[in-house]
Amino acid sequence: MSEQAVTTLVAGVFIGILGVLIKYVGVMELIAGYDPEMVTDEEGLADFIGTNALYVAVLTIGVGILEFRAATADSGWYWIVFVIAVAAIAVRMIRGARRFEST
């Protein structure tokens, strides 16, 4: 069992817990830069950010599973895909969160 795989899986579970807390419990304080005075739709923002955090969690857990496999452990192609996907989701989250703010 690879130490990197375990670390990646634990990180994925942690991100998943944060996503669940934001999306289903409504812990808005976990959102970086959250200002309750600027947000017009808290429920919509929590759903949007929480869902995207869950996407990142699934990607992270997927990379952790690939790290466990001996056939793919020596290949780093999935890390490149992971970084590109997480960057795209981060941009989506930043740009998409603006629609829940008042101007």
VEXNU-714764 format. One line per 4 residues: number of its first residue (from 1); their letters; for each residue y, z, x of C-alpha. Coordinates in Angstrom, 1 decimal, padded with zeros to 4 digits. Example, Ala and Ser with C-alpha at 12.3 -4.5 7.8 and 13.67 -1.06 7.14 Angstrom:
<sites>
1> as> -004.5,007.8,012.3 ~ -001.1,007.1,013.7
</sites>
This chain:
<sites>
1> mseq> 000.0,000.0,000.0 ~ 003.3,-001.1,001.5 ~ 006.1,001.4,001.8 ~ 008.6,-001.3,000.9
5> avtt> 006.7,-002.1,-002.3 ~ 006.7,001.5,-003.4 ~ 010.4,001.8,-002.6 ~ 011.1,-001.4,-004.6
9> lvag> 009.0,-000.2,-007.6 ~ 010.8,003.2,-007.6 ~ 014.2,001.5,-007.5 ~ 013.2,-000.8,-010.4
13> vfig> 012.0,002.2,-012.5 ~ 015.3,004.0,-011.7 ~ 017.4,001.0,-012.7 ~ 015.3,000.7,-015.8
17> ilgv> 016.0,004.3,-016.7 ~ 019.7,003.7,-016.3 ~ 019.5,000.6,-018.5 ~ 017.7,002.6,-021.2
21> liky> 020.3,005.4,-021.0 ~ 023.1,002.9,-021.4 ~ 021.6,000.7,-024.0 ~ 019.7,003.1,-026.3
25> vgvm> 021.3,006.5,-025.6 ~ 024.8,005.3,-025.2 ~ 025.6,007.1,-021.9 ~ 028.7,005.0,-021.3
29> elia> 029.8,007.1,-018.3 ~ 027.1,005.3,-016.2 ~ 029.1,002.1,-016.4 ~ 031.3,001.6,-013.4
33> gydp> 035.0,001.3,-014.3 ~ 034.4,002.4,-017.9 ~ 037.7,003.4,-019.6 ~ 037.2,004.5,-023.2
37> emvt> 040.8,003.7,-024.0 ~ 040.4,000.0,-023.0 ~ 037.0,-000.6,-024.8 ~ 037.2,-002.0,-028.3
41> deeg> 033.4,-002.1,-029.0 ~ 031.5,000.7,-027.2 ~ 028.2,-000.1,-028.9 ~ 028.5,-003.8,-028.0
45> ladf> 029.4,-003.0,-024.4 ~ 026.5,-000.5,-024.1 ~ 024.1,-003.1,-025.5 ~ 025.4,-005.8,-023.2
49> igtn> 025.4,-003.8,-019.9 ~ 022.2,-002.0,-020.7 ~ 020.3,-005.2,-021.4 ~ 021.5,-006.8,-018.2
53> alyv> 020.5,-003.6,-016.3 ~ 017.1,-003.9,-017.8 ~ 016.9,-007.5,-016.6 ~ 017.6,-006.3,-013.0
57> avlt> 015.0,-003.6,-013.4 ~ 012.4,-006.2,-014.4 ~ 013.3,-008.4,-011.5 ~ 013.1,-005.4,-009.1
61> igvg> 009.7,-004.3,-010.4 ~ 008.5,-007.9,-010.1 ~ 009.5,-008.0,-006.5 ~ 007.7,-004.7,-005.9
65> ilef> 004.6,-006.1,-007.4 ~ 004.8,-009.2,-005.2 ~ 005.2,-006.9,-002.2 ~ 001.8,-005.3,-003.0
69> raat> 000.0,-008.6,-002.9 ~ -001.2,-009.5,000.6 ~ -000.8,-013.2,000.0 ~ 002.9,-013.0,-000.7
73> adsg> 003.8,-009.9,001.4 ~ 004.4,-012.0,004.5 ~ 006.5,-014.5,002.6 ~ 010.1,-013.7,001.8
77> wywi> 010.9,-016.5,-000.7 ~ 010.9,-014.1,-003.7 ~ 013.6,-011.9,-002.0 ~ 015.9,-015.0,-001.9
81> vfvi> 015.3,-015.6,-005.6 ~ 015.8,-011.9,-006.3 ~ 019.2,-011.8,-004.5 ~ 020.4,-015.0,-006.2
85> avaa> 019.3,-013.7,-009.7 ~ 020.8,-010.3,-009.2 ~ 024.1,-011.8,-008.0 ~ 024.1,-014.1,-011.1
89> iavr> 023.4,-011.2,-013.4 ~ 026.2,-009.1,-011.7 ~ 028.7,-011.9,-012.2 ~ 027.5,-012.3,-015.9
93> mirg> 028.0,-008.5,-016.4 ~ 031.5,-008.5,-014.9 ~ 032.7,-011.5,-016.8 ~ 030.9,-010.7,-020.0
97> arrf> 032.1,-007.1,-020.2 ~ 035.7,-008.3,-020.5 ~ 035.2,-009.4,-024.0 ~ 034.7,-005.8,-025.0
101> est> 038.1,-004.7,-023.6 ~ 041.5,-004.8,-025.2 ~ 044.3,-006.5,-023.4
</sites>
